[in-house]
Amino acid sequence: MYAVFGPDADIVVGDEDTQPLETPIIAPIKTKNFENVEKTLPQTTYSFRYLASLMDHPQFVRNVVLLG
């Protein structure tokens, strides 16, 4: 082996399966969950009775999305 790799080469012999099965090869990315819950209802200019009546007439509901 000395003649093939040269005098400065380090030769390492390792065993297979040295990592335990419980440890994943690539660790999963940990996601953080943030929760923003309002304690009180904000001041509004519409009545909740009006919004509840819209459920009886879904053809009057308009959905608007602002996507950025």
N, CA, C, O and CB atoms as a CASP TS submission, in Angstrom:
PFRMAT TS
TARGET T0000
AUTHOR 0000-0000-0000
METHOD Language model
MODEL 1
PARENT N/A
ATOM      1  N   MET     1       0.814  -1.180   0.000  1.00  0.00           N
ATOM      2  CA  MET     1       0.000   0.000   0.000  1.00  0.00           C
ATOM      3  C   MET     1       0.860   1.247   0.000  1.00  0.00           C
ATOM      4  O   MET     1       0.438   2.284  -0.512  1.00  0.00           O
ATOM      5  CB  MET     1      -0.928  -0.004   1.184  1.00  0.00           C
ATOM      6  N   TYR     2       2.005   1.175   0.537  1.00  0.00           N
ATOM      7  CA  TYR     2       2.892   2.336   0.599  1.00  0.00           C
ATOM      8  C   TYR     2       3.283   2.797  -0.797  1.00  0.00           C
ATOM      9  O   TYR     2       3.400   3.998  -1.040  1.00  0.00           O
ATOM     10  CB  TYR     2       4.145   2.010   1.415  1.00  0.00           C
ATOM     11  N   ALA     3       3.482   1.882  -1.693  1.00  0.00           N
ATOM     12  CA  ALA     3       3.917   2.228  -3.041  1.00  0.00           C
ATOM     13  C   ALA     3       2.791   2.864  -3.845  1.00  0.00           C
ATOM     14  O   ALA     3       3.063   3.657  -4.747  1.00  0.00           O
ATOM     15  CB  ALA     3       4.436   0.993  -3.761  1.00  0.00           C
ATOM     16  N   VAL     4       1.523   2.537  -3.544  1.00  0.00           N
ATOM     17  CA  VAL     4       0.399   3.058  -4.314  1.00  0.00           C
ATOM     18  C   VAL     4      -0.003   4.455  -3.835  1.00  0.00           C
ATOM     19  O   VAL     4      -0.250   5.333  -4.662  1.00  0.00           O
ATOM     20  CB  VAL     4      -0.794   2.105  -4.219  1.00  0.00           C
ATOM     21  N   PHE     5      -0.074   4.680  -2.515  1.00  0.00           N
ATOM     22  CA  PHE     5      -0.614   5.929  -1.981  1.00  0.00           C
ATOM     23  C   PHE     5       0.452   6.962  -1.629  1.00  0.00           C
ATOM     24  O   PHE     5       0.132   8.149  -1.554  1.00  0.00           O
ATOM     25  CB  PHE     5      -1.432   5.637  -0.768  1.00  0.00           C
ATOM     26  N   GLY     6       1.638   6.583  -1.421  1.00  0.00           N
ATOM     27  CA  GLY     6       2.696   7.515  -1.092  1.00  0.00           C
ATOM     28  C   GLY     6       2.942   7.607   0.400  1.00  0.00           C
ATOM     29  O   GLY     6       2.161   7.064   1.182  1.00  0.00           O
ATOM     30  N   PRO     7       4.011   8.282   0.819  1.00  0.00           N
ATOM     31  CA  PRO     7       4.379   8.307   2.231  1.00  0.00           C
ATOM     32  C   PRO     7       3.484   9.212   3.077  1.00  0.00           C
ATOM     33  O   PRO     7       3.406   9.013   4.290  1.00  0.00           O
ATOM     34  CB  PRO     7       5.805   8.751   2.368  1.00  0.00           C
ATOM     35  N   ASP     8       2.791  10.218   2.474  1.00  0.00           N
ATOM     36  CA  ASP     8       1.994  11.163   3.269  1.00  0.00           C
ATOM     37  C   ASP     8       0.525  10.763   3.366  1.00  0.00           C
ATOM     38  O   ASP     8      -0.252  11.498   3.975  1.00  0.00           O
ATOM     39  CB  ASP     8       2.096  12.551   2.673  1.00  0.00           C
ATOM     40  N   ALA     9       0.116   9.652   2.803  1.00  0.00           N
ATOM     41  CA  ALA     9      -1.291   9.253   2.798  1.00  0.00           C
ATOM     42  C   ALA     9      -1.646   8.584   4.120  1.00  0.00           C
ATOM     43  O   ALA     9      -0.873   7.797   4.665  1.00  0.00           O
ATOM     44  CB  ALA     9      -1.588   8.302   1.615  1.00  0.00           C
ATOM     45  N   ASP    10      -2.842   8.918   4.625  1.00  0.00           N
ATOM     46  CA  ASP    10      -3.382   8.255   5.808  1.00  0.00           C
ATOM     47  C   ASP    10      -4.396   7.218   5.350  1.00  0.00           C
ATOM     48  O   ASP    10      -5.292   7.525   4.564  1.00  0.00           O
ATOM     49  CB  ASP    10      -4.033   9.284   6.793  1.00  0.00           C
ATOM     50  N   ILE    11      -4.260   6.026   5.825  1.00  0.00           N
ATOM     51  CA  ILE    11      -5.166   4.942   5.452  1.00  0.00           C
ATOM     52  C   ILE    11      -6.048   4.658   6.650  1.00  0.00           C
ATOM     53  O   ILE    11      -5.564   4.360   7.742  1.00  0.00           O
ATOM     54  CB  ILE    11      -4.384   3.656   5.001  1.00  0.00           C
ATOM     55  N   VAL    12      -7.370   4.756   6.428  1.00  0.00           N
ATOM     56  CA  VAL    12      -8.350   4.544   7.496  1.00  0.00           C
ATOM     57  C   VAL    12      -9.244   3.400   7.080  1.00  0.00           C
ATOM     58  O   VAL    12      -9.771   3.384   5.968  1.00  0.00           O
ATOM     59  CB  VAL    12      -9.187   5.835   7.785  1.00  0.00           C
ATOM     60  N   VAL    13      -9.415   2.443   7.973  1.00  0.00           N
ATOM     61  CA  VAL    13     -10.306   1.315   7.742  1.00  0.00           C
ATOM     62  C   VAL    13     -11.433   1.442   8.750  1.00  0.00           C
ATOM     63  O   VAL    13     -11.196   1.437   9.958  1.00  0.00           O
ATOM     64  CB  VAL    13      -9.558  -0.068   7.872  1.00  0.00           C
ATOM     65  N   GLY    14     -12.673   1.555   8.252  1.00  0.00           N
ATOM     66  CA  GLY    14     -13.828   1.716   9.143  1.00  0.00           C
ATOM     67  C   GLY    14     -14.814   0.589   8.974  1.00  0.00           C
ATOM     68  O   GLY    14     -14.860  -0.070   7.935  1.00  0.00           O
ATOM     69  N   ASP    15     -15.607   0.374  10.012  1.00  0.00           N
ATOM     70  CA  ASP    15     -16.653  -0.646   9.970  1.00  0.00           C
ATOM     71  C   ASP    15     -17.939  -0.032   9.418  1.00  0.00           C
ATOM     72  O   ASP    15     -18.165   1.172   9.532  1.00  0.00           O
ATOM     73  CB  ASP    15     -16.894  -1.252  11.381  1.00  0.00           C
ATOM     74  N   GLU    16     -18.765  -0.870   8.827  1.00  0.00           N
ATOM     75  CA  GLU    16     -20.061  -0.423   8.347  1.00  0.00           C
ATOM     76  C   GLU    16     -21.031  -0.267   9.504  1.00  0.00           C
ATOM     77  O   GLU    16     -20.851  -0.853  10.572  1.00  0.00           O
ATOM     78  CB  GLU    16     -20.618  -1.400   7.314  1.00  0.00           C
ATOM     79  N   ASP    17     -22.062   0.534   9.274  1.00  0.00           N
ATOM     80  CA  ASP    17     -23.173   0.688  10.213  1.00  0.00           C
ATOM     81  C   ASP    17     -22.714   1.126  11.604  1.00  0.00           C
ATOM     82  O   ASP    17     -23.115   0.531  12.604  1.00  0.00           O
ATOM     83  CB  ASP    17     -23.938  -0.612  10.320  1.00  0.00           C
ATOM     84  N   THR    18     -21.885   2.150  11.671  1.00  0.00           N
ATOM     85  CA  THR    18     -21.470   2.656  12.982  1.00  0.00           C
ATOM     86  C   THR    18     -22.497   3.632  13.534  1.00  0.00           C
ATOM     87  O   THR    18     -22.465   3.940  14.726  1.00  0.00           O
ATOM     88  CB  THR    18     -20.096   3.333  12.888  1.00  0.00           C
ATOM     89  N   GLN    19     -23.422   4.136  12.688  1.00  0.00           N
ATOM     90  CA  GLN    19     -24.464   5.048  13.159  1.00  0.00           C
ATOM     91  C   GLN    19     -25.662   4.224  13.614  1.00  0.00           C
ATOM     92  O   GLN    19     -26.088   3.318  12.896  1.00  0.00           O
ATOM     93  CB  GLN    19     -24.876   6.065  12.044  1.00  0.00           C
ATOM     94  N   PRO    20     -26.221   4.519  14.799  1.00  0.00           N
ATOM     95  CA  PRO    20     -27.368   3.738  15.276  1.00  0.00           C
ATOM     96  C   PRO    20     -28.593   3.943  14.390  1.00  0.00           C
ATOM     97  O   PRO    20     -28.719   4.975  13.731  1.00  0.00           O
ATOM     98  CB  PRO    20     -27.703   4.116  16.722  1.00  0.00           C
ATOM     99  N   LEU    21     -29.491   2.967  14.373  1.00  0.00           N
ATOM    100  CA  LEU    21     -30.688   3.028  13.539  1.00  0.00           C
ATOM    101  C   LEU    21     -31.652   4.117  13.991  1.00  0.00           C
ATOM    102  O   LEU    21     -32.441   4.606  13.183  1.00  0.00           O
ATOM    103  CB  LEU    21     -31.393   1.689  13.546  1.00  0.00           C
ATOM    104  N   GLU    22     -31.607   4.506  15.255  1.00  0.00           N
ATOM    105  CA  GLU    22     -32.514   5.529  15.769  1.00  0.00           C
ATOM    106  C   GLU    22     -32.153   6.917  15.259  1.00  0.00           C
ATOM    107  O   GLU    22     -33.007   7.803  15.234  1.00  0.00           O
ATOM    108  CB  GLU    22     -32.505   5.521  17.285  1.00  0.00           C
ATOM    109  N   THR    23     -30.913   7.122  14.855  1.00  0.00           N
ATOM    110  CA  THR    23     -30.459   8.423  14.376  1.00  0.00           C
ATOM    111  C   THR    23     -30.586   8.468  12.862  1.00  0.00           C
ATOM    112  O   THR    23     -29.992   7.645  12.165  1.00  0.00           O
ATOM    113  CB  THR    23     -28.998   8.701  14.814  1.00  0.00           C
ATOM    114  N   PRO    24     -31.376   9.446  12.333  1.00  0.00           N
ATOM    115  CA  PRO    24     -31.508   9.517  10.875  1.00  0.00           C
ATOM    116  C   PRO    24     -30.220  10.009  10.219  1.00  0.00           C
ATOM    117  O   PRO    24     -29.446  10.749  10.828  1.00  0.00           O
ATOM    118  CB  PRO    24     -32.672  10.436  10.493  1.00  0.00           C
ATOM    119  N   ILE    25     -30.001   9.598   8.994  1.00  0.00           N
ATOM    120  CA  ILE    25     -28.804  10.025   8.270  1.00  0.00           C
ATOM    121  C   ILE    25     -28.864  11.530   8.031  1.00  0.00           C
ATOM    122  O   ILE    25     -27.882  12.238   8.249  1.00  0.00           O
ATOM    123  CB  ILE    25     -28.666   9.263   6.925  1.00  0.00           C
ATOM    124  N   ILE    26     -30.017  12.013   7.582  1.00  0.00           N
ATOM    125  CA  ILE    26     -30.232  13.449   7.413  1.00  0.00           C
ATOM    126  C   ILE    26     -31.303  13.852   8.410  1.00  0.00           C
ATOM    127  O   ILE    26     -32.441  13.390   8.323  1.00  0.00           O
ATOM    128  CB  ILE    26     -30.648  13.817   5.932  1.00  0.00           C
ATOM    129  N   ALA    27     -30.946  14.709   9.354  1.00  0.00           N
ATOM    130  CA  ALA    27     -31.881  15.113  10.406  1.00  0.00           C
ATOM    131  C   ALA    27     -32.991  15.973   9.808  1.00  0.00           C
ATOM    132  O   ALA    27     -32.722  16.804   8.941  1.00  0.00           O
ATOM    133  CB  ALA    27     -31.144  15.883  11.534  1.00  0.00           C
ATOM    134  N   PRO    28     -34.244  15.786  10.260  1.00  0.00           N
ATOM    135  CA  PRO    28     -35.346  16.597   9.738  1.00  0.00           C
ATOM    136  C   PRO    28     -35.225  18.044  10.204  1.00  0.00           C
ATOM    137  O   PRO    28     -34.675  18.333  11.267  1.00  0.00           O
ATOM    138  CB  PRO    28     -36.699  16.012  10.175  1.00  0.00           C
ATOM    139  N   ILE    29     -35.752  18.936   9.385  1.00  0.00           N
ATOM    140  CA  ILE    29     -35.732  20.360   9.726  1.00  0.00           C
ATOM    141  C   ILE    29     -36.814  20.611  10.766  1.00  0.00           C
ATOM    142  O   ILE    29     -37.964  20.216  10.576  1.00  0.00           O
ATOM    143  CB  ILE    29     -35.949  21.261   8.456  1.00  0.00           C
ATOM    144  N   LYS    30     -36.452  21.259  11.855  1.00  0.00           N
ATOM    145  CA  LYS    30     -37.409  21.559  12.908  1.00  0.00           C
ATOM    146  C   LYS    30     -38.128  22.856  12.556  1.00  0.00           C
ATOM    147  O   LYS    30     -37.496  23.891  12.341  1.00  0.00           O
ATOM    148  CB  LYS    30     -36.708  21.666  14.295  1.00  0.00           C
ATOM    149  N   THR    31     -39.459  22.788  12.500  1.00  0.00           N
ATOM    150  CA  THR    31     -40.246  23.974  12.192  1.00  0.00           C
ATOM    151  C   THR    31     -40.772  24.573  13.490  1.00  0.00           C
ATOM    152  O   THR    31     -41.077  23.863  14.449  1.00  0.00           O
ATOM    153  CB  THR    31     -41.413  23.635  11.226  1.00  0.00           C
ATOM    154  N   LYS    32     -40.868  25.884  13.491  1.00  0.00           N
ATOM    155  CA  LYS    32     -41.389  26.590  14.651  1.00  0.00           C
ATOM    156  C   LYS    32     -42.809  27.038  14.343  1.00  0.00           C
ATOM    157  O   LYS    32     -43.076  27.578  13.270  1.00  0.00           O
ATOM    158  CB  LYS    32     -40.487  27.803  15.028  1.00  0.00           C
ATOM    159  N   ASN    33     -43.699  26.819  15.263  1.00  0.00           N
ATOM    160  CA  ASN    33     -45.084  27.233  15.105  1.00  0.00           C
ATOM    161  C   ASN    33     -45.333  28.461  15.970  1.00  0.00           C
ATOM    162  O   ASN    33     -45.084  28.458  17.176  1.00  0.00           O
ATOM    163  CB  ASN    33     -46.057  26.083  15.479  1.00  0.00           C
ATOM    164  N   PHE    34     -45.828  29.504  15.326  1.00  0.00           N
ATOM    165  CA  PHE    34     -46.162  30.721  16.049  1.00  0.00           C
ATOM    166  C   PHE    34     -47.673  30.865  16.046  1.00  0.00           C
ATOM    167  O   PHE    34     -48.326  30.596  15.037  1.00  0.00           O
ATOM    168  CB  PHE    34     -45.472  31.971  15.417  1.00  0.00           C
ATOM    169  N   GLU    35     -48.216  31.279  17.148  1.00  0.00           N
ATOM    170  CA  GLU    35     -49.661  31.396  17.269  1.00  0.00           C
ATOM    171  C   GLU    35     -50.000  32.787  17.758  1.00  0.00           C
ATOM    172  O   GLU    35     -49.471  33.250  18.768  1.00  0.00           O
ATOM    173  CB  GLU    35     -50.233  30.322  18.223  1.00  0.00           C
ATOM    174  N   ASN    36     -50.889  33.453  17.032  1.00  0.00           N
ATOM    175  CA  ASN    36     -51.331  34.786  17.403  1.00  0.00           C
ATOM    176  C   ASN    36     -52.830  34.722  17.610  1.00  0.00           C
ATOM    177  O   ASN    36     -53.595  34.660  16.647  1.00  0.00           O
ATOM    178  CB  ASN    36     -50.945  35.849  16.321  1.00  0.00           C
ATOM    179  N   VAL    37     -53.247  34.739  18.860  1.00  0.00           N
ATOM    180  CA  VAL    37     -54.657  34.624  19.187  1.00  0.00           C
ATOM    181  C   VAL    37     -55.097  35.926  19.834  1.00  0.00           C
ATOM    182  O   VAL    37     -54.489  36.393  20.798  1.00  0.00           O
ATOM    183  CB  VAL    37     -54.928  33.407  20.122  1.00  0.00           C
ATOM    184  N   GLU    38     -56.168  36.511  19.290  1.00  0.00           N
ATOM    185  CA  GLU    38     -56.700  37.738  19.878  1.00  0.00           C
ATOM    186  C   GLU    38     -57.562  37.392  21.077  1.00  0.00           C
ATOM    187  O   GLU    38     -58.374  36.469  21.023  1.00  0.00           O
ATOM    188  CB  GLU    38     -57.512  38.545  18.841  1.00  0.00           C
ATOM    189  N   LYS    39     -57.386  38.123  22.137  1.00  0.00           N
ATOM    190  CA  LYS    39     -58.150  37.868  23.357  1.00  0.00           C
ATOM    191  C   LYS    39     -59.537  38.501  23.275  1.00  0.00           C
ATOM    192  O   LYS    39     -60.502  37.943  23.797  1.00  0.00           O
ATOM    193  CB  LYS    39     -57.396  38.404  24.581  1.00  0.00           C
ATOM    194  N   THR    40     -59.644  39.659  22.624  1.00  0.00           N
ATOM    195  CA  THR    40     -60.935  40.326  22.475  1.00  0.00           C
ATOM    196  C   THR    40     -61.171  40.601  20.998  1.00  0.00           C
ATOM    197  O   THR    40     -60.230  40.630  20.205  1.00  0.00           O
ATOM    198  CB  THR    40     -60.991  41.647  23.304  1.00  0.00           C
ATOM    199  N   LEU    41     -62.427  40.801  20.634  1.00  0.00           N
ATOM    200  CA  LEU    41     -62.760  41.094  19.251  1.00  0.00           C
ATOM    201  C   LEU    41     -62.395  42.541  18.925  1.00  0.00           C
ATOM    202  O   LEU    41     -62.600  43.423  19.759  1.00  0.00           O
ATOM    203  CB  LEU    41     -64.257  40.835  18.984  1.00  0.00           C
ATOM    204  N   PRO    42     -61.865  42.803  17.742  1.00  0.00           N
ATOM    205  CA  PRO    42     -61.529  44.175  17.385  1.00  0.00           C
ATOM    206  C   PRO    42     -62.780  45.005  17.090  1.00  0.00           C
ATOM    207  O   PRO    42     -63.849  44.450  16.837  1.00  0.00           O
ATOM    208  CB  PRO    42     -60.600  44.188  16.178  1.00  0.00           C
ATOM    209  N   GLN    43     -62.647  46.315  17.124  1.00  0.00           N
ATOM    210  CA  GLN    43     -63.745  47.213  16.810  1.00  0.00           C
ATOM    211  C   GLN    43     -64.089  47.076  15.321  1.00  0.00           C
ATOM    212  O   GLN    43     -63.199  47.181  14.477  1.00  0.00           O
ATOM    213  CB  GLN    43     -63.379  48.686  17.168  1.00  0.00           C
ATOM    214  N   THR    44     -65.347  46.846  14.992  1.00  0.00           N
ATOM    215  CA  THR    44     -65.757  46.631  13.606  1.00  0.00           C
ATOM    216  C   THR    44     -66.848  47.605  13.214  1.00  0.00           C
ATOM    217  O   THR    44     -67.460  48.244  14.070  1.00  0.00           O
ATOM    218  CB  THR    44     -66.235  45.194  13.401  1.00  0.00           C
ATOM    219  N   THR    45     -67.095  47.718  11.897  1.00  0.00           N
ATOM    220  CA  THR    45     -68.154  48.598  11.397  1.00  0.00           C
ATOM    221  C   THR    45     -69.299  47.794  10.803  1.00  0.00           C
ATOM    222  O   THR    45     -70.150  48.377  10.132  1.00  0.00           O
ATOM    223  CB  THR    45     -67.597  49.567  10.351  1.00  0.00           C
ATOM    224  N   TYR    46     -69.363  46.502  11.013  1.00  0.00           N
ATOM    225  CA  TYR    46     -70.432  45.659  10.510  1.00  0.00           C
ATOM    226  C   TYR    46     -71.019  44.882  11.672  1.00  0.00           C
ATOM    227  O   TYR    46     -70.419  44.783  12.743  1.00  0.00           O
ATOM    228  CB  TYR    46     -69.923  44.704   9.401  1.00  0.00           C
ATOM    229  N   SER    47     -72.187  44.340  11.445  1.00  0.00           N
ATOM    230  CA  SER    47     -72.819  43.570  12.520  1.00  0.00           C
ATOM    231  C   SER    47     -72.592  42.073  12.278  1.00  0.00           C
ATOM    232  O   SER    47     -72.512  41.611  11.140  1.00  0.00           O
ATOM    233  CB  SER    47     -74.346  43.890  12.608  1.00  0.00           C
ATOM    234  N   PHE    48     -72.497  41.364  13.344  1.00  0.00           N
ATOM    235  CA  PHE    48     -72.334  39.917  13.246  1.00  0.00           C
ATOM    236  C   PHE    48     -73.627  39.263  12.755  1.00  0.00           C
ATOM    237  O   PHE    48     -73.588  38.176  12.177  1.00  0.00           O
ATOM    238  CB  PHE    48     -71.919  39.329  14.606  1.00  0.00           C
ATOM    239  N   ARG    49     -74.755  39.907  12.977  1.00  0.00           N
ATOM    240  CA  ARG    49     -76.025  39.390  12.475  1.00  0.00           C
ATOM    241  C   ARG    49     -76.014  39.404  10.944  1.00  0.00           C
ATOM    242  O   ARG    49     -76.519  38.475  10.314  1.00  0.00           O
ATOM    243  CB  ARG    49     -77.218  40.225  13.023  1.00  0.00           C
ATOM    244  N   TYR    50     -75.441  40.454  10.343  1.00  0.00           N
ATOM    245  CA  TYR    50     -75.329  40.532   8.886  1.00  0.00           C
ATOM    246  C   TYR    50     -74.445  39.405   8.349  1.00  0.00           C
ATOM    247  O   TYR    50     -74.803  38.755   7.367  1.00  0.00           O
ATOM    248  CB  TYR    50     -74.762  41.902   8.463  1.00  0.00           C
ATOM    249  N   LEU    51     -73.293  39.166   8.984  1.00  0.00           N
ATOM    250  CA  LEU    51     -72.410  38.089   8.540  1.00  0.00           C
ATOM    251  C   LEU    51     -73.075  36.733   8.673  1.00  0.00           C
ATOM    252  O   LEU    51     -72.890  35.866   7.818  1.00  0.00           O
ATOM    253  CB  LEU    51     -71.114  38.107   9.332  1.00  0.00           C
ATOM    254  N   ALA    52     -73.853  36.534   9.741  1.00  0.00           N
ATOM    255  CA  ALA    52     -74.547  35.266   9.920  1.00  0.00           C
ATOM    256  C   ALA    52     -75.623  35.086   8.850  1.00  0.00           C
ATOM    257  O   ALA    52     -75.881  33.964   8.413  1.00  0.00           O
ATOM    258  CB  ALA    52     -75.170  35.188  11.323  1.00  0.00           C
ATOM    259  N   SER    53     -76.252  36.185   8.425  1.00  0.00           N
ATOM    260  CA  SER    53     -77.272  36.070   7.390  1.00  0.00           C
ATOM    261  C   SER    53     -76.658  35.761   6.025  1.00  0.00           C
ATOM    262  O   SER    53     -77.343  35.216   5.160  1.00  0.00           O
ATOM    263  CB  SER    53     -78.089  37.353   7.315  1.00  0.00           C
ATOM    264  N   LEU    54     -75.383  36.097   5.812  1.00  0.00           N
ATOM    265  CA  LEU    54     -74.720  35.765   4.556  1.00  0.00           C
ATOM    266  C   LEU    54     -74.561  34.262   4.368  1.00  0.00           C
ATOM    267  O   LEU    54     -74.477  33.777   3.240  1.00  0.00           O
ATOM    268  CB  LEU    54     -73.366  36.433   4.495  1.00  0.00           C
ATOM    269  N   MET    55     -74.520  33.536   5.466  1.00  0.00           N
ATOM    270  CA  MET    55     -74.397  32.082   5.353  1.00  0.00           C
ATOM    271  C   MET    55     -75.624  31.471   4.689  1.00  0.00           C
ATOM    272  O   MET    55     -75.533  30.403   4.083  1.00  0.00           O
ATOM    273  CB  MET    55     -74.186  31.458   6.732  1.00  0.00           C
ATOM    274  N   ASP    56     -76.776  32.143   4.796  1.00  0.00           N
ATOM    275  CA  ASP    56     -77.976  31.643   4.146  1.00  0.00           C
ATOM    276  C   ASP    56     -77.983  31.924   2.641  1.00  0.00           C
ATOM    277  O   ASP    56     -78.744  31.300   1.902  1.00  0.00           O
ATOM    278  CB  ASP    56     -79.199  32.257   4.790  1.00  0.00           C
ATOM    279  N   HIS    57     -77.134  32.867   2.176  1.00  0.00           N
ATOM    280  CA  HIS    57     -77.094  33.265   0.768  1.00  0.00           C
ATOM    281  C   HIS    57     -75.646  33.257   0.283  1.00  0.00           C
ATOM    282  O   HIS    57     -75.042  34.325   0.180  1.00  0.00           O
ATOM    283  CB  HIS    57     -77.735  34.672   0.567  1.00  0.00           C
ATOM    284  N   PRO    58     -75.063  32.084  -0.022  1.00  0.00           N
ATOM    285  CA  PRO    58     -73.656  32.030  -0.423  1.00  0.00           C
ATOM    286  C   PRO    58     -73.376  32.693  -1.772  1.00  0.00           C
ATOM    287  O   PRO    58     -72.218  32.981  -2.076  1.00  0.00           O
ATOM    288  CB  PRO    58     -73.206  30.601  -0.475  1.00  0.00           C
ATOM    289  N   GLN    59     -74.404  32.944  -2.587  1.00  0.00           N
ATOM    290  CA  GLN    59     -74.182  33.603  -3.872  1.00  0.00           C
ATOM    291  C   GLN    59     -73.800  35.080  -3.686  1.00  0.00           C
ATOM    292  O   GLN    59     -73.278  35.692  -4.617  1.00  0.00           O
ATOM    293  CB  GLN    59     -75.438  33.488  -4.748  1.00  0.00           C
ATOM    294  N   PHE    60     -74.048  35.658  -2.515  1.00  0.00           N
ATOM    295  CA  PHE    60     -73.692  37.055  -2.255  1.00  0.00           C
ATOM    296  C   PHE    60     -72.295  37.212  -1.660  1.00  0.00           C
ATOM    297  O   PHE    60     -71.818  38.337  -1.509  1.00  0.00           O
ATOM    298  CB  PHE    60     -74.705  37.675  -1.325  1.00  0.00           C
ATOM    299  N   VAL    61     -71.640  36.120  -1.324  1.00  0.00           N
ATOM    300  CA  VAL    61     -70.321  36.175  -0.687  1.00  0.00           C
ATOM    301  C   VAL    61     -69.262  36.388  -1.753  1.00  0.00           C
ATOM    302  O   VAL    61     -69.264  35.703  -2.776  1.00  0.00           O
ATOM    303  CB  VAL    61     -70.033  34.878   0.121  1.00  0.00           C
ATOM    304  N   ARG    62     -68.354  37.333  -1.523  1.00  0.00           N
ATOM    305  CA  ARG    62     -67.248  37.585  -2.432  1.00  0.00           C
ATOM    306  C   ARG    62     -65.945  37.369  -1.660  1.00  0.00           C
ATOM    307  O   ARG    62     -65.770  37.880  -0.554  1.00  0.00           O
ATOM    308  CB  ARG    62     -67.324  39.034  -3.035  1.00  0.00           C
ATOM    309  N   ASN    63     -65.045  36.611  -2.258  1.00  0.00           N
ATOM    310  CA  ASN    63     -63.751  36.332  -1.645  1.00  0.00           C
ATOM    311  C   ASN    63     -62.689  37.179  -2.329  1.00  0.00           C
ATOM    312  O   ASN    63     -62.624  37.229  -3.557  1.00  0.00           O
ATOM    313  CB  ASN    63     -63.399  34.819  -1.738  1.00  0.00           C
ATOM    314  N   VAL    64     -61.863  37.839  -1.540  1.00  0.00           N
ATOM    315  CA  VAL    64     -60.798  38.682  -2.050  1.00  0.00           C
ATOM    316  C   VAL    64     -59.488  38.194  -1.453  1.00  0.00           C
ATOM    317  O   VAL    64     -59.406  37.954  -0.248  1.00  0.00           O
ATOM    318  CB  VAL    64     -61.050  40.185  -1.717  1.00  0.00           C
ATOM    319  N   VAL    65     -58.448  38.045  -2.297  1.00  0.00           N
ATOM    320  CA  VAL    65     -57.147  37.588  -1.839  1.00  0.00           C
ATOM    321  C   VAL    65     -56.095  38.602  -2.260  1.00  0.00           C
ATOM    322  O   VAL    65     -56.018  38.971  -3.432  1.00  0.00           O
ATOM    323  CB  VAL    65     -56.818  36.179  -2.399  1.00  0.00           C
ATOM    324  N   LEU    66     -55.297  39.045  -1.320  1.00  0.00           N
ATOM    325  CA  LEU    66     -54.116  39.856  -1.613  1.00  0.00           C
ATOM    326  C   LEU    66     -52.910  38.971  -1.370  1.00  0.00           C
ATOM    327  O   LEU    66     -52.603  38.615  -0.232  1.00  0.00           O
ATOM    328  CB  LEU    66     -54.061  41.168  -0.733  1.00  0.00           C
ATOM    329  N   LEU    67     -52.236  38.624  -2.442  1.00  0.00           N
ATOM    330  CA  LEU    67     -51.140  37.677  -2.355  1.00  0.00           C
ATOM    331  C   LEU    67     -49.867  38.369  -2.800  1.00  0.00           C
ATOM    332  O   LEU    67     -49.819  38.972  -3.871  1.00  0.00           O
ATOM    333  CB  LEU    67     -51.416  36.417  -3.210  1.00  0.00           C
ATOM    334  N   GLY    68     -48.855  38.281  -1.987  1.00  0.00           N
ATOM    335  CA  GLY    68     -47.622  38.968  -2.348  1.00  0.00           C
ATOM    336  C   GLY    68     -46.425  38.082  -2.249  1.00  0.00           C
ATOM    337  O   GLY    68     -45.308  38.521  -2.523  1.00  0.00           O
TER
END
